[in-house]
Amino acid sequence: MFVWPHGIHADREGNVWVTDARVPTADEIQKFPGEGNKGSVVVKFSPQGQVLMTLGKPGVKGNPPAA
């Protein structure tokens, strides 16, 4: 689900927020095909582990205003 999880926070409601800090490198994509659609997002999970929200577009580095 993540390329490089680099931050975790639990909010007052018990939701867990995880930051995925980068996208896979070309070598990683070659070694693990299909991994190109992961990374560079913030994911919010419910206390039960269900994904509630994803901020950013998986696999696309942030480059405002498009991403």
N, C-alpha and C positions, 0 to 999 in steps of 0.2 A: 504494500500500500504506500510506503514511503521510500524515498531515495536516501535522504539524510535528515531524519527527524532531529530538530535542533531547537527545542523549546517545548515546554509543556506547562499548562496552567489549569488549575481547577477553579471555576468561578463559584459564586455564592450558591448557585442552584445545583452544584455538583456536576455540571457539565465539564468536560475536559477538552481543552484546546491544544492542538499540536501543530507546530510549524515545521514544514518540510522545506529546508533551506536552499536546496539546489535541484537542478534537473540532472538526469543521467548524462554521463559523457558519451562520446561516440564509441569508445571502447566498451563501456558498460552496455550500451544498446546492442553492439555486435555480439557480446558475450551472452546477453540475456534479451533476446528479441521480444518485443512487445512491452518493454519497460519505458519506452519513449513517451508514454502518456502519464507519467508520474512526476511529481516534484514541483517545487515552487508554489506551494499552496499553504493555507491555514485550514485545518479541519476541526470542526466542532462536533464532539461526541456527546451523547446523552450519558447519564450515569450508568445506563445498561450497555453502553458501547455502540449504540446506533448512531450512524452519521446523520447529523442534523443540518449541517451547512458546510460548504466548501467555498472559501474565498480564493479567488484567482482561478486560472485555467491550468489544470494539471499538464505538466510538461512544457509550459510556456513561461519563460523568464519574464518577470515584471518589467514592462517598458511603457510607462504611462504615456498617453492616456489609454492605449489599447489593452494593456494587461496590468 
